[in-house]
């Protein structure tokens, strides 16, 4: 087995493809890791061209207001194992309602993949949708609520579990076109029986 251990191309700046910060829109899709049909999901390098869920399952909307959600990836060197990247998605539940208390418990007990649209979308919007946690899933790593802070919201972070890693700082979800990808994301990747 050979591993790529050298740079294979230029790292350049294109004046027509400028960086942009933040998430587009005010929602993402959160998918239970165990609901993904990995045998039917198509992945080539960092690109996922078909993210397939098991029959009868669906993703779920996670919504926010203003710019009160964010996503990140960071390099995680490991002296004893394979190096990789860790992913994080930071969000909030706007109120301290009963339904959000139940959702907090479910986040505590699950493992997830998050798909979001970034403001940076690449040429022809082919890189608009990013995926976090596709290899190992994201788990709840932090959750706080305080009646006197953040309007009483419940803040949470889903992250790659310590000791695990993802191959890329994020993956791209891209079907035939931006509109096709958006339709799939908007339909929450729902698998029809």
C-alpha positions as CSV (number, residue, x, y, z in Angstrom):
1,X,0.0,0.0,0.0
2,X,1.4,3.4,-0.9
3,X,0.4,6.6,0.7
4,X,0.5,10.0,-0.9
5,X,3.2,11.8,1.0
6,X,3.9,14.8,-1.2
7,X,2.0,17.8,-2.6
8,X,0.5,17.0,-6.0
9,X,-0.4,20.5,-7.3
10,X,-0.4,24.2,-6.9
11,X,-2.1,26.0,-4.0
12,X,-3.0,29.2,-5.8
13,X,-5.4,32.2,-5.5
14,X,-8.0,32.8,-8.2
15,X,-9.3,36.4,-8.3
16,X,-12.6,35.1,-9.7
17,X,-13.0,32.5,-6.9
18,X,-12.6,34.6,-3.7
19,X,-13.0,33.2,-0.2
20,X,-16.2,33.9,1.7
21,X,-16.9,33.3,5.4
22,X,-19.9,31.8,7.1
23,X,-22.8,29.6,6.4
24,X,-25.4,30.3,3.7
25,X,-29.0,30.3,4.9
26,X,-30.1,29.5,8.4
27,X,-30.4,25.7,8.4
28,X,-28.4,22.5,8.0
29,X,-29.3,18.8,7.9
30,X,-28.4,16.5,10.7
31,X,-28.4,12.8,10.0
32,X,-28.2,9.9,12.4
33,X,-24.9,8.2,11.5
34,X,-26.5,4.7,11.7
35,X,-29.2,5.8,9.1
36,X,-26.6,6.2,6.3
37,X,-26.3,3.4,3.8
38,X,-22.6,3.4,3.3
39,X,-22.7,0.6,0.8
40,X,-24.9,2.8,-1.5
41,X,-23.2,6.1,-0.8
42,X,-20.8,7.2,-3.5
43,X,-17.5,8.9,-2.4
44,X,-14.5,9.8,-4.4
45,X,-11.7,11.5,-2.5
46,X,-13.3,14.4,-0.6
47,X,-16.4,14.5,-2.9
48,X,-19.6,12.7,-2.0
49,X,-21.8,12.5,-5.1
50,X,-24.6,10.3,-3.6
51,X,-25.3,10.3,0.1
52,X,-27.9,7.5,0.6
53,X,-29.9,6.8,3.7
54,X,-31.4,3.5,4.7
55,X,-35.0,2.8,3.7
56,X,-37.5,4.6,5.8
57,X,-35.0,7.1,7.3
58,X,-34.6,10.8,7.0
59,X,-32.3,13.6,8.0
60,X,-33.6,16.4,10.2
61,X,-33.5,20.2,9.9
62,X,-31.4,22.1,12.4
63,X,-32.2,25.8,12.2
64,X,-30.8,29.0,13.6
65,X,-31.1,32.8,13.2
66,X,-28.6,35.4,12.3
67,X,-25.1,33.9,12.1
68,X,-25.5,31.8,15.2
69,X,-24.1,28.5,13.9
70,X,-20.7,27.6,12.5
71,X,-18.7,24.7,11.3
72,X,-15.0,23.9,11.5
73,X,-12.3,21.4,10.7
74,X,-8.8,21.2,12.2
75,X,-5.7,19.1,11.7
76,X,-5.3,16.5,14.5
77,X,-1.7,15.2,14.6
78,X,-1.3,11.9,16.4
79,X,2.1,10.6,17.6
80,X,0.9,7.0,17.9
81,X,-1.6,6.6,15.1
82,X,-2.7,8.0,11.7
83,X,-3.0,11.8,11.5
84,X,-6.3,13.3,10.3
85,X,-8.8,16.0,10.8
86,X,-11.4,16.6,13.4
87,X,-14.8,18.2,12.6
88,X,-17.0,20.4,14.7
89,X,-20.5,21.9,14.2
90,X,-21.6,24.6,16.7
91,X,-25.3,25.4,16.9
92,X,-28.0,26.4,19.3
93,X,-31.5,25.6,20.3
94,X,-33.2,29.0,20.6
95,X,-35.4,28.3,23.7
96,X,-35.3,26.2,26.8
97,X,-38.5,24.4,25.8
98,X,-39.5,20.8,26.6
99,X,-39.0,19.7,23.0
100,X,-35.4,21.1,23.1
101,X,-34.7,19.4,26.4
102,X,-35.7,16.1,24.6
103,X,-33.5,17.0,21.6
104,X,-30.6,17.7,23.9
105,X,-30.9,14.2,25.4
106,X,-31.0,12.7,21.9
107,X,-27.9,14.7,20.9
108,X,-26.2,13.4,24.0
109,X,-26.8,9.8,23.1
110,X,-26.3,9.8,19.3
111,X,-23.7,10.0,16.6
112,X,-24.4,12.3,13.5
113,X,-23.4,13.6,10.2
114,X,-24.1,17.3,9.4
115,X,-24.6,18.7,5.9
116,X,-24.6,22.5,5.5
117,X,-24.4,25.1,2.7
118,X,-21.5,27.5,3.0
119,X,-21.3,31.0,1.6
120,X,-18.2,29.9,-0.3
121,X,-19.6,27.8,-3.1
122,X,-16.7,27.5,-5.6
123,X,-17.0,27.7,-9.3
124,X,-20.6,27.1,-10.6
125,X,-21.7,26.5,-7.0
126,X,-20.2,23.0,-7.2
127,X,-18.7,23.2,-3.7
128,X,-21.7,24.8,-1.9
129,X,-22.6,21.9,0.4
130,X,-20.1,20.6,3.0
131,X,-20.4,17.4,5.0
132,X,-18.9,16.8,8.5
133,X,-18.5,13.5,10.2
134,X,-19.1,11.1,7.2
135,X,-16.3,8.7,8.3
136,X,-16.7,8.5,12.1
137,X,-19.7,10.6,13.0
138,X,-20.0,13.6,15.3
139,X,-20.8,13.3,19.0
140,X,-21.9,15.9,21.5
141,X,-18.8,17.4,23.0
142,X,-20.2,20.5,24.7
143,X,-23.6,21.8,25.7
144,X,-24.4,24.7,27.9
145,X,-27.5,26.7,28.9
146,X,-27.6,29.8,31.2
147,X,-30.7,31.9,31.7
148,X,-28.6,35.1,31.8
149,X,-26.5,34.4,28.7
150,X,-27.2,34.0,25.0
151,X,-30.9,34.8,25.5
152,X,-31.3,31.6,27.5
153,X,-30.5,29.4,24.4
154,X,-29.0,26.0,24.6
155,X,-25.6,26.1,22.9
156,X,-24.0,22.8,21.7
157,X,-21.1,21.5,19.8
158,X,-21.0,18.2,17.8
159,X,-17.4,17.0,17.3
160,X,-15.2,14.2,16.1
161,X,-14.6,11.9,19.0
162,X,-11.1,12.3,20.5
163,X,-8.8,9.6,19.1
164,X,-10.8,9.3,15.9
165,X,-10.2,11.3,12.7
166,X,-11.6,12.2,9.3
167,X,-9.5,12.1,6.2
168,X,-10.4,15.6,5.0
169,X,-11.1,18.9,6.9
170,X,-14.6,18.6,5.3
171,X,-16.2,16.7,2.5
172,X,-18.1,18.2,-0.5
173,X,-21.6,17.0,-1.3
174,X,-22.1,17.5,-5.1
175,X,-24.6,15.8,-7.4
176,X,-25.1,16.7,-11.0
177,X,-25.6,20.4,-10.4
178,X,-26.2,22.9,-7.6
179,X,-29.9,22.7,-8.0
180,X,-29.9,18.9,-7.9
181,X,-27.8,18.9,-4.8
182,X,-30.0,21.6,-3.2
183,X,-33.1,19.6,-3.9
184,X,-31.6,16.5,-2.1
185,X,-30.5,18.6,0.8
186,X,-33.9,20.4,1.0
187,X,-35.6,16.9,1.0
188,X,-33.4,16.0,4.0
189,X,-31.9,13.1,2.1
190,X,-35.1,11.2,2.9
191,X,-35.0,7.6,1.9
192,X,-38.3,6.4,0.4
193,X,-39.4,2.9,1.2
